[in-house]
């Protein structure tokens, strides 16, 4: 039982860290800050697509754990109802923030629920097949359809054709191949994550995979400069080396969080982060409504540097953590989490 407790708190810590990374990326995007050469710009640029991928892997772990401990039909029914809830919430959020991830989550959960009973070999085969299928589509279809890459706006999203293309192929977090992150999490959720040996393997294999993907990308881009965009580990488009690097990075971070949870708890650090980690859905909505709303009110959505974006993001995360800690003293779940629980189970 002690291992189970530590495992769950380690996952909450990983969710919190992924949330902080997403806020930094999204504030930087909202401020219209492009890539730069400074160390801070490089570090924050490295979070793009990685923090969100870690979030999706964590969602898959949660789904995998739920499937192991509950009736299959009930798990599927609850997951599908929550998918509908997230779809509605995400589409509303899209009206304010075009890089919303919640409506993609709805479809990750839809497909994830349908694939819950697959063997680990079949799930691994699905991940590989989606990666290869997406790479083939990028080479044969117009990946830029609908996009204005200067303003990062997407035309035709609210039409059936544009919505389907954005959702499945060329949106910010398209089902092909991002569903693979959820399936990876489902595989991890079947492991005894409370065991130190498993945590050590996650750290070792995650770190090795990340290092290998980045090294292979560097070598191939130097040898084949004409194909550089297809051999990058950047998230747009999410080609195989990006998927490999982000998967490795997510497994590494989650493994480290699981392994360090007990030590951080003894140091009284973990208790400051885990309430926010349990309320990330509420805080995700808050970072759009309150965080970006405040930036807009202060006139900070243009003409700013990366240091301003990072400072604003960290200040928001500190305030969010304090609010989440206070809320957890009085309520079991965050407000949006409680609403989803009430409406969807």
Sine and cosine of phi, psi and omega as CSV:
sin_phi,cos_phi,sin_psi,cos_psi,sin_omega,cos_omega
0.00,0.00,-0.59,0.81,0.03,-1.00
-0.89,0.45,-0.66,0.75,0.02,-1.00
-0.88,0.47,-0.66,0.75,-0.01,-1.00
-0.87,0.49,-0.69,0.73,0.00,-1.00
-0.88,0.47,-0.74,0.67,0.00,-1.00
-0.89,0.46,-0.64,0.77,-0.02,-1.00
-0.87,0.49,-0.74,0.67,-0.04,-1.00
-0.90,0.43,-0.64,0.77,0.02,-1.00
-0.93,0.37,-0.56,0.83,0.10,-1.00
-0.90,0.44,-0.62,0.79,0.04,-1.00
-0.93,0.37,-0.61,0.79,0.06,-1.00
-0.89,0.45,-0.64,0.77,0.05,-1.00
-0.89,0.47,-0.68,0.73,0.01,-1.00
-0.90,0.44,-0.63,0.78,0.04,-1.00
-0.89,0.45,-0.65,0.76,0.01,-1.00
-0.89,0.46,-0.73,0.69,0.00,-1.00
-0.89,0.45,-0.64,0.77,0.04,-1.00
-0.90,0.44,-0.62,0.79,0.03,-1.00
-0.89,0.45,-0.70,0.71,0.02,-1.00
-0.86,0.51,-0.70,0.72,0.03,-1.00
-0.87,0.49,-0.67,0.74,0.01,-1.00
-0.91,0.41,-0.62,0.79,0.02,-1.00
-0.90,0.43,-0.68,0.73,0.03,-1.00
-0.87,0.50,-0.73,0.68,-0.01,-1.00
-0.89,0.46,-0.72,0.70,-0.08,-1.00
-0.95,0.30,-0.58,0.81,0.08,-1.00
-0.91,0.41,-0.66,0.76,0.04,-1.00
-0.88,0.47,-0.66,0.75,0.01,-1.00
-0.92,0.38,-0.69,0.72,-0.01,-1.00
-0.88,0.47,-0.53,0.85,0.01,-1.00
-0.99,0.14,-0.05,1.00,0.04,-1.00
0.94,0.34,0.47,0.88,-0.04,-1.00
-0.99,0.11,0.81,-0.58,0.01,-1.00
-1.00,0.02,0.03,-1.00,0.01,-1.00
-0.91,0.42,0.53,-0.85,0.02,-1.00
-0.69,-0.73,0.03,-1.00,-0.04,-1.00
-0.98,-0.18,-0.17,0.99,-0.03,-1.00
-0.93,0.36,0.36,-0.93,0.00,-1.00
-0.86,0.51,-0.68,0.73,0.00,-1.00
-0.90,0.44,-0.65,0.76,0.02,-1.00
-0.90,0.43,-0.65,0.76,0.01,-1.00
-0.91,0.41,-0.69,0.72,-0.03,-1.00
-0.91,0.42,-0.70,0.71,0.01,-1.00
-0.94,0.34,-0.55,0.83,0.06,-1.00
-0.90,0.44,-0.53,0.85,0.01,-1.00
-0.93,0.38,-0.31,0.95,0.02,-1.00
-0.98,0.17,-0.31,0.95,-0.07,-1.00
-0.88,0.47,0.83,-0.56,0.01,-1.00
0.98,0.20,-0.26,0.97,-0.03,-1.00
-1.00,0.02,-0.72,0.69,0.00,-1.00
-0.89,0.46,-0.69,0.72,0.00,-1.00
-0.91,0.42,-0.63,0.78,0.03,-1.00
-0.89,0.46,-0.65,0.76,0.04,-1.00
-0.88,0.48,-0.64,0.77,0.04,-1.00
-0.86,0.50,-0.70,0.72,-0.03,-1.00
-0.93,0.37,-0.64,0.77,0.06,-1.00
-0.87,0.50,-0.68,0.74,0.02,-1.00
-0.89,0.45,-0.61,0.79,0.06,-1.00
-0.89,0.45,-0.64,0.77,0.04,-1.00
-0.91,0.42,-0.62,0.78,0.05,-1.00
-0.88,0.48,-0.71,0.71,0.03,-1.00
-0.87,0.50,-0.66,0.75,0.02,-1.00
-0.92,0.40,-0.66,0.75,0.02,-1.00
-0.90,0.44,-0.66,0.75,0.03,-1.00
-0.92,0.40,-0.67,0.75,0.02,-1.00
-0.88,0.47,-0.65,0.76,-0.02,-1.00
-0.91,0.41,-0.54,0.84,-0.03,-1.00
-0.96,0.26,-0.44,0.90,-0.10,-0.99
-0.96,-0.30,0.00,1.00,-0.08,-1.00
-0.73,-0.69,0.22,-0.97,0.09,-1.00
-0.88,0.48,0.70,-0.71,-0.09,-1.00
-0.86,0.51,-0.75,0.66,-0.04,-1.00
-0.87,0.49,-0.64,0.77,0.02,-1.00
-0.92,0.39,-0.67,0.74,0.02,-1.00
-0.87,0.49,-0.69,0.72,0.01,-1.00
-0.90,0.44,-0.71,0.71,-0.04,-1.00
-0.88,0.47,-0.72,0.70,0.01,-1.00
-0.90,0.43,-0.67,0.74,0.00,-1.00
-0.88,0.47,-0.67,0.75,0.00,-1.00
-0.93,0.38,-0.63,0.77,0.04,-1.00
-0.91,0.42,-0.64,0.77,0.04,-1.00
-0.93,0.38,-0.53,0.84,0.06,-1.00
-0.88,0.47,-0.67,0.74,0.04,-1.00
-0.89,0.45,-0.68,0.73,0.03,-1.00
-0.86,0.52,-0.73,0.68,-0.02,-1.00
-0.92,0.40,-0.55,0.84,0.03,-1.00
-0.90,0.44,-0.73,0.68,0.01,-1.00
-0.90,0.44,-0.73,0.68,-0.01,-1.00
-0.89,0.47,-0.68,0.74,-0.03,-1.00
-0.92,0.39,-0.64,0.76,0.01,-1.00
-0.92,0.39,-0.57,0.82,0.11,-0.99
-0.91,0.42,-0.67,0.75,0.01,-1.00
-0.91,0.43,-0.51,0.86,0.02,-1.00
-0.86,0.52,-0.47,0.88,0.00,-1.00
-0.91,0.40,-0.38,0.93,-0.01,-1.00
-0.96,-0.29,-0.55,0.83,-0.13,-0.99
-0.64,-0.77,0.95,-0.30,-0.16,-0.99
-0.95,0.33,-0.26,0.97,0.01,-1.00
-1.00,-0.06,0.37,0.93,0.02,-1.00
-0.78,0.62,0.61,-0.79,0.03,-1.00
-0.94,-0.33,-0.24,0.97,-0.15,-0.99
-0.91,0.42,-0.63,0.78,-0.02,-1.00
-0.94,0.34,-0.43,0.90,0.13,-0.99
-0.94,0.34,-0.65,0.76,0.05,-1.00
-0.80,0.60,-0.64,0.77,-0.02,-1.00
-0.82,0.57,-0.67,0.74,-0.04,-1.00
-0.99,0.15,-0.50,0.86,0.13,-0.99
-0.85,0.52,-0.72,0.69,-0.02,-1.00
-0.92,0.39,-0.60,0.80,0.03,-1.00
-0.85,0.52,-0.80,0.61,-0.01,-1.00
-0.94,0.33,-0.60,0.80,0.03,-1.00
-0.87,0.49,-0.67,0.74,0.01,-1.00
-0.89,0.46,-0.60,0.80,-0.02,-1.00
-0.96,0.29,-0.35,0.93,-0.07,-1.00
-0.96,-0.27,0.15,0.99,-0.13,-0.99
-0.84,0.54,-0.57,0.82,-0.12,-0.99
-1.00,0.01,0.02,1.00,0.02,-1.00
-0.92,0.39,0.50,-0.86,0.09,-1.00
-0.93,0.36,0.26,-0.97,0.00,-1.00
-0.90,0.43,-0.53,0.85,0.05,-1.00
-0.90,0.43,-0.67,0.75,-0.01,-1.00
-0.93,0.38,-0.64,0.77,0.04,-1.00
-0.90,0.43,-0.68,0.74,0.04,-1.00
-0.89,0.47,-0.64,0.77,0.03,-1.00
-0.91,0.42,-0.61,0.79,0.04,-1.00
-0.90,0.44,-0.67,0.74,0.01,-1.00
-0.88,0.48,-0.75,0.66,-0.01,-1.00
-0.89,0.45,-0.68,0.73,-0.02,-1.00
-0.89,0.45,-0.66,0.75,0.01,-1.00
-0.91,0.41,-0.64,0.77,0.03,-1.00
-0.87,0.49,-0.72,0.69,-0.03,-1.00
-0.94,0.35,-0.62,0.78,0.03,-1.00
-0.89,0.45,-0.69,0.72,0.01,-1.00
-0.90,0.45,-0.70,0.71,0.02,-1.00
-0.85,0.52,-0.65,0.76,0.04,-1.00
-0.90,0.44,-0.63,0.78,0.02,-1.00
-0.92,0.39,-0.64,0.77,0.03,-1.00
-0.87,0.49,-0.60,0.80,-0.03,-1.00
-0.97,0.24,-0.37,0.93,-0.10,-0.99
-0.90,-0.43,-0.27,0.96,-0.03,-1.00
-0.89,-0.45,0.18,-0.98,0.00,-1.00
-1.00,0.05,0.99,-0.12,-0.05,-1.00
-0.91,0.41,-0.43,0.90,-0.06,-1.00
-1.00,0.08,0.01,1.00,-0.04,-1.00
-0.83,0.55,0.81,-0.59,0.02,-1.00
1.00,0.00,-0.25,0.97,-0.11,-0.99
-1.00,-0.06,0.64,-0.77,0.30,-0.95
-0.93,-0.36,0.98,-0.19,-0.14,-0.99
-0.95,0.31,-0.26,0.97,0.03,-1.00
-0.97,0.24,-0.63,0.78,-0.02,-1.00
-0.96,-0.27,-0.05,1.00,-0.05,-1.00
0.83,0.56,0.65,0.76,0.08,-1.00
-0.94,-0.33,0.44,-0.90,-0.10,-1.00
-0.83,-0.56,0.91,-0.42,-0.01,-1.00
-1.00,0.06,0.58,-0.82,0.06,-1.00
0.99,0.13,0.21,0.98,-0.05,-1.00
-0.86,0.51,-0.60,0.80,-0.10,-0.99
-1.00,0.06,0.18,0.98,0.13,-0.99
-0.99,-0.15,0.44,-0.90,-0.01,-1.00
-0.82,0.57,-0.69,0.72,-0.02,-1.00
-0.92,0.40,-0.73,0.68,-0.02,-1.00
-0.91,0.41,-0.64,0.77,0.01,-1.00
-0.90,0.44,-0.72,0.69,-0.01,-1.00
-0.90,0.44,-0.67,0.75,0.01,-1.00
-0.91,0.42,-0.70,0.72,0.02,-1.00
-0.90,0.44,-0.68,0.73,-0.05,-1.00
-0.91,0.41,-0.71,0.71,-0.16,-0.99
-1.00,-0.08,-0.45,0.89,-0.23,-0.97
-0.79,-0.61,-0.82,0.57,-0.19,-0.98
-0.78,-0.63,0.44,0.90,0.12,-0.99
-0.99,0.17,-0.15,-0.99,-0.01,-1.00
-0.91,0.41,-0.62,0.79,-0.04,-1.00
-0.68,-0.73,0.89,0.45,-0.16,-0.99
-0.90,0.43,0.53,-0.85,0.00,-1.00
-0.82,0.58,-0.66,0.75,0.18,-0.98
-1.00,-0.08,0.94,-0.35,0.16,0.99
-0.93,-0.37,0.22,0.98,-0.14,-0.99
-0.91,0.42,-0.40,0.92,0.08,-1.00
-0.82,0.57,-0.47,0.88,0.02,-1.00
-0.85,0.52,-0.54,0.84,0.04,-1.00
-0.91,0.42,-0.65,0.76,0.04,-1.00
-0.90,0.43,-0.67,0.74,0.00,-1.00
-0.91,0.42,-0.60,0.80,0.09,-1.00
-0.87,0.50,-0.70,0.71,0.04,-1.00
-0.88,0.47,-0.63,0.78,0.04,-1.00
-0.88,0.48,-0.62,0.79,0.07,-1.00
-0.90,0.44,-0.70,0.72,0.01,-1.00
-0.90,0.43,-0.57,0.82,-0.01,-1.00
-0.91,0.42,-0.28,0.96,0.04,-1.00
-1.00,0.08,-0.14,0.99,-0.02,-1.00
-1.00,0.03,0.42,-0.91,0.11,-0.99
-0.97,0.23,0.99,0.16,-0.17,-0.98
-0.92,0.38,-0.25,0.97,0.04,-1.00
-0.98,0.22,-0.19,0.98,-0.02,-1.00
-0.99,0.14,0.69,-0.72,-0.02,-1.00
-0.89,0.46,-0.60,0.80,-0.02,-1.00
-0.88,0.48,-0.64,0.77,0.02,-1.00
-0.93,0.38,-0.67,0.74,0.02,-1.00
-0.88,0.47,-0.68,0.74,0.02,-1.00
-0.90,0.44,-0.63,0.78,0.03,-1.00
-0.92,0.39,-0.63,0.77,0.05,-1.00
-0.88,0.48,-0.69,0.72,0.01,-1.00
-0.89,0.45,-0.72,0.70,-0.05,-1.00
-0.92,0.38,-0.78,0.63,-0.04,-1.00
-0.94,0.35,-0.61,0.79,0.04,-1.00
-0.90,0.44,-0.73,0.68,0.02,-1.00
-0.89,0.45,-0.67,0.74,0.01,-1.00
-0.91,0.42,-0.64,0.76,0.01,-1.00
-0.91,0.42,-0.69,0.72,0.03,-1.00
-0.87,0.49,-0.74,0.67,-0.01,-1.00
-0.89,0.46,-0.68,0.74,-0.01,-1.00
-0.90,0.43,-0.70,0.71,-0.02,-1.00
-0.89,0.46,-0.70,0.71,0.00,-1.00
-0.91,0.41,-0.63,0.78,-0.01,-1.00
-0.93,0.37,-0.71,0.71,0.02,-1.00
-0.88,0.47,-0.66,0.75,0.02,-1.00
-0.88,0.48,-0.70,0.71,-0.01,-1.00
-0.88,0.47,-0.72,0.70,-0.03,-1.00
-0.91,0.41,-0.70,0.72,-0.04,-1.00
-0.93,0.36,-0.61,0.79,0.02,-1.00
-0.93,0.37,-0.54,0.84,0.06,-1.00
-0.94,0.34,-0.60,0.80,-0.03,-1.00
-0.99,0.17,-0.50,0.87,-0.07,-1.00
-0.77,-0.64,0.93,0.37,-0.08,-1.00
-0.86,0.50,-0.45,0.89,0.01,-1.00
-0.94,0.35,-0.33,0.94,-0.01,-1.00
-0.94,-0.34,0.33,0.95,-0.13,-0.99
-0.81,0.58,-0.67,0.74,-0.06,-1.00
-0.91,0.41,-0.43,0.90,-0.01,-1.00
-1.00,0.02,-0.22,0.98,-0.07,-1.00
-0.93,-0.36,0.20,0.98,-0.04,-1.00
-0.99,0.12,0.27,-0.96,0.12,-0.99
-0.97,-0.24,0.31,0.95,0.09,-1.00
-0.99,0.13,0.39,-0.92,-0.17,-0.99
-0.98,0.19,-0.19,0.98,-0.02,-1.00
-0.82,-0.57,0.92,-0.39,-0.16,0.99
-0.97,0.23,0.42,-0.91,-0.03,-1.00
-0.98,0.20,0.99,0.17,-0.02,-1.00
-0.99,0.14,0.17,-0.99,-0.13,-0.99
-0.80,0.60,-0.64,0.77,-0.02,-1.00
-0.94,0.35,-0.54,0.84,0.11,-0.99
-0.90,0.44,-0.72,0.69,-0.02,-1.00
-0.88,0.48,-0.64,0.77,0.02,-1.00
-0.92,0.40,-0.72,0.70,-0.02,-1.00
-0.91,0.43,-0.68,0.73,-0.04,-1.00
-0.94,0.34,-0.60,0.80,0.06,-1.00
-0.90,0.43,-0.72,0.69,0.03,-1.00
-0.88,0.48,-0.69,0.72,0.02,-1.00
-0.88,0.47,-0.66,0.75,0.00,-1.00
-0.91,0.42,-0.71,0.70,0.00,-1.00
-0.90,0.44,-0.63,0.77,0.04,-1.00
-0.88,0.47,-0.77,0.63,-0.03,-1.00
-0.89,0.46,-0.70,0.71,-0.02,-1.00
-0.91,0.43,-0.67,0.75,0.04,-1.00
-0.87,0.49,-0.69,0.72,0.02,-1.00
-0.90,0.44,-0.64,0.77,0.01,-1.00
-0.92,0.40,-0.67,0.75,0.04,-1.00
-0.89,0.45,-0.68,0.74,-0.07,-1.00
-0.94,0.34,-0.57,0.82,-0.10,-0.99
-1.00,-0.05,-0.06,1.00,-0.12,-0.99
-0.85,0.52,-0.74,0.67,-0.05,-1.00
-0.89,0.45,-0.68,0.73,0.00,-1.00
-0.90,0.44,-0.69,0.73,0.00,-1.00
-0.92,0.40,-0.52,0.85,0.05,-1.00
-0.92,0.39,-0.66,0.75,0.03,-1.00
-0.90,0.44,-0.52,0.85,0.02,-1.00
-1.00,0.10,0.03,1.00,0.01,-1.00
0.88,0.48,0.49,0.87,0.06,-1.00
-0.99,-0.11,-0.63,0.78,-0.09,-1.00
-0.85,0.52,-0.62,0.78,-0.06,-1.00
-0.89,0.45,-0.34,0.94,0.01,-1.00
-0.99,0.16,-0.43,0.90,-0.10,-1.00
-0.98,-0.18,-0.55,0.83,-0.14,-0.99
-0.91,0.41,-0.56,0.83,0.06,-1.00
-0.86,0.52,-0.66,0.75,0.06,-1.00
-0.92,0.40,-0.59,0.81,0.04,-1.00
-0.90,0.45,-0.45,0.89,0.02,-1.00
-1.00,0.06,-0.17,0.99,-0.07,-1.00
-0.85,-0.52,0.52,0.86,-0.11,-0.99
-0.92,0.39,-0.48,0.88,0.04,-1.00
-0.91,0.41,-0.72,0.69,0.08,-1.00
-0.87,0.49,-0.71,0.70,-0.06,-1.00
-0.94,0.35,-0.50,0.86,0.06,-1.00
-0.89,0.45,-0.72,0.69,0.05,-1.00
-0.89,0.45,-0.65,0.76,-0.02,-1.00
-0.90,0.43,-0.57,0.82,-0.05,-1.00
-0.94,0.33,-0.37,0.93,0.10,-1.00
-0.99,0.11,-0.81,0.59,-0.08,-1.00
-0.93,0.38,-0.78,0.63,-0.09,-1.00
-1.00,-0.02,-0.72,0.70,-0.05,-1.00
-0.91,0.41,-0.86,0.51,-0.01,-1.00
-0.94,0.35,-0.51,0.86,0.07,-1.00
-0.89,0.46,-0.65,0.76,0.04,-1.00
-0.92,0.39,-0.67,0.74,0.05,-1.00
-0.86,0.51,-0.66,0.76,0.01,-1.00
-0.92,0.40,-0.67,0.75,0.00,-1.00
-0.90,0.44,-0.52,0.85,0.00,-1.00
-1.00,0.03,0.00,1.00,0.01,-1.00
0.95,0.32,0.54,0.84,-0.07,-1.00
-0.97,-0.24,0.21,0.98,-0.04,-1.00
-1.00,0.03,0.14,0.99,0.07,-1.00
-0.44,-0.90,0.46,-0.89,0.07,-1.00
0.94,0.34,0.40,0.92,-0.03,-1.00
-0.95,-0.32,0.32,-0.95,0.05,-1.00
-0.99,-0.14,0.15,-0.99,-0.05,-1.00
-0.91,0.42,-0.52,0.85,0.02,-1.00
-0.89,0.46,-0.63,0.78,0.04,-1.00
-0.90,0.43,-0.67,0.75,0.00,-1.00
-0.89,0.45,-0.70,0.71,-0.01,-1.00
-0.92,0.39,-0.68,0.74,0.02,-1.00
-0.87,0.49,-0.72,0.70,0.01,-1.00
-0.89,0.46,-0.67,0.75,-0.01,-1.00
-0.90,0.44,-0.70,0.71,-0.02,-1.00
-0.92,0.38,-0.63,0.78,0.06,-1.00
-0.88,0.47,-0.67,0.75,0.04,-1.00
-0.89,0.46,-0.69,0.72,-0.04,-1.00
-0.91,0.41,-0.60,0.80,0.07,-1.00
-0.90,0.43,-0.73,0.68,0.02,-1.00
-0.89,0.45,-0.66,0.76,0.00,-1.00
-0.90,0.44,-0.65,0.76,0.02,-1.00
-0.89,0.45,-0.67,0.75,0.02,-1.00
-0.90,0.44,-0.68,0.73,0.02,-1.00
-0.91,0.41,-0.66,0.75,0.01,-1.00
-0.90,0.43,-0.64,0.77,0.04,-1.00
-0.89,0.46,-0.72,0.69,0.02,-1.00
-0.88,0.48,-0.70,0.71,-0.02,-1.00
-0.88,0.48,-0.63,0.77,-0.03,-1.00
-0.92,0.39,-0.37,0.93,0.06,-1.00
-0.94,0.33,-0.38,0.93,-0.13,-0.99
-0.90,-0.45,-0.40,0.91,-0.08,-1.00
-0.71,-0.71,0.48,-0.88,-0.05,-1.00
-0.96,0.27,-0.59,0.81,-0.06,-1.00
-0.77,-0.64,0.35,-0.94,0.11,-0.99
-0.91,0.42,0.32,-0.95,-0.07,-1.00
-0.86,0.50,-0.70,0.71,0.00,-1.00
-0.96,0.30,-0.61,0.80,0.07,-1.00
-0.87,0.49,-0.66,0.75,0.01,-1.00
-0.92,0.40,-0.64,0.77,0.05,-1.00
-0.89,0.46,-0.69,0.72,0.03,-1.00
-0.90,0.44,-0.65,0.76,0.03,-1.00
-0.88,0.48,-0.66,0.75,-0.03,-1.00
-0.93,0.38,-0.67,0.75,-0.08,-1.00
-1.00,0.08,-0.54,0.84,-0.13,-0.99
-0.88,-0.47,-0.15,0.99,0.00,-1.00
0.99,-0.11,0.00,0.00,0.00,0.00
